[in-house]
Amino acid sequence: MRIRRLLLFLFLLLASGMLFAHSVLSTQYFDIIYDEESAETATALSSYADDVYTDICTYLGMDIWMKHIPLVIVAPSDTENAYQTNAPYAKILIY
């Protein structure tokens, strides 16, 4: 399981272009991966991401089973966008 998480983490770093300059901010349910330019956004997200996740799961009647979902913040970008996917693994990318 640890090897799978390590491979997932490395893949996300390569895919997001942040292999050399990144930081990880962990919450109860998320691993927020960001660079220096996005530190303020990462801090803001970490303050409410877990609450939103639990609220949505409660509203949908789902059990909370996922822990440490990778949430990658990519900056800079001329347009703001985001996506979430469950295949081949759960991740959220914000750019």
C-alpha positions as CSV (number, residue, x, y, z in Angstrom):
1,M,0.0,0.0,0.0
2,R,2.9,2.4,0.8
3,I,4.5,1.7,-2.6
4,R,1.2,2.5,-4.3
5,R,0.9,5.8,-2.5
6,L,4.5,6.7,-3.3
7,L,4.0,5.9,-7.0
8,L,0.8,7.9,-7.0
9,F,2.6,10.9,-5.4
10,L,5.5,10.7,-7.8
11,F,3.1,10.5,-10.8
12,L,1.2,13.5,-9.6
13,L,4.4,15.5,-9.2
14,L,5.5,14.7,-12.7
15,A,2.0,15.4,-14.2
16,S,1.8,18.7,-12.5
17,G,5.3,19.9,-13.4
18,M,6.3,20.5,-9.8
19,L,9.0,17.8,-9.4
20,F,11.6,20.1,-7.9
21,A,9.7,22.9,-6.1
22,H,6.7,21.7,-4.1
23,S,5.3,21.4,-0.7
24,V,2.7,19.1,0.8
25,L,0.1,20.2,3.4
26,S,-1.7,17.2,4.9
27,T,-5.2,17.4,6.4
28,Q,-7.3,14.5,7.7
29,Y,-8.6,13.6,4.2
30,F,-6.3,15.5,1.8
31,D,-2.7,15.8,0.8
32,I,-2.5,19.3,-0.7
33,I,0.4,19.5,-3.1
34,Y,1.5,23.1,-4.1
35,D,4.4,25.3,-5.1
36,E,5.5,28.6,-3.4
37,E,3.2,30.7,-5.5
38,S,0.2,28.8,-4.3
39,A,1.0,28.7,-0.6
40,E,-1.8,31.1,0.3
41,T,-4.4,29.1,-1.7
42,A,-3.2,25.8,-0.1
43,T,-3.5,27.3,3.4
44,A,-7.0,28.6,2.7
45,L,-8.1,25.2,1.2
46,S,-6.7,23.3,4.1
47,S,-8.8,25.3,6.5
48,Y,-12.1,24.1,5.1
49,A,-11.5,21.1,2.7
50,D,-12.2,18.4,5.4
51,D,-15.4,20.1,6.5
52,V,-16.7,20.3,3.0
53,Y,-15.8,16.7,2.3
54,T,-17.6,15.4,5.4
55,D,-20.6,17.7,4.7
56,I,-20.9,16.3,1.1
57,C,-20.5,12.7,2.2
58,T,-23.2,13.2,4.9
59,Y,-25.6,14.9,2.5
60,L,-25.2,12.1,0.0
61,G,-25.4,9.4,2.7
62,M,-22.0,8.0,1.9
63,D,-19.5,6.6,4.3
64,I,-16.2,8.5,4.5
65,W,-13.7,5.9,3.4
66,M,-11.1,7.8,1.4
67,K,-8.1,9.3,3.2
68,H,-5.3,11.5,1.9
69,I,-6.8,12.3,-1.5
70,P,-4.2,14.1,-3.6
71,L,-5.2,17.7,-4.2
72,V,-2.7,19.4,-6.6
73,I,-2.7,23.1,-7.1
74,V,-0.9,24.3,-10.2
75,A,0.1,27.9,-10.8
76,P,0.4,30.2,-12.6
77,S,-2.4,29.9,-15.2
78,D,-4.3,32.4,-17.3
79,T,-7.5,30.5,-16.7
80,E,-8.9,29.0,-13.6
81,N,-10.2,25.4,-13.8
82,A,-10.3,22.1,-11.9
83,Y,-11.2,18.5,-12.3
84,Q,-11.7,15.4,-10.2
85,T,-11.2,11.8,-11.3
86,N,-11.5,8.4,-9.8
87,A,-9.8,6.5,-12.6
88,P,-7.1,5.1,-12.4
89,Y,-7.1,6.6,-8.8
90,A,-8.8,9.4,-6.9
91,K,-7.3,12.9,-7.4
92,I,-8.2,16.5,-7.6
93,L,-6.3,19.0,-9.8
94,I,-6.8,22.7,-9.5
95,Y,-5.1,25.1,-12.0
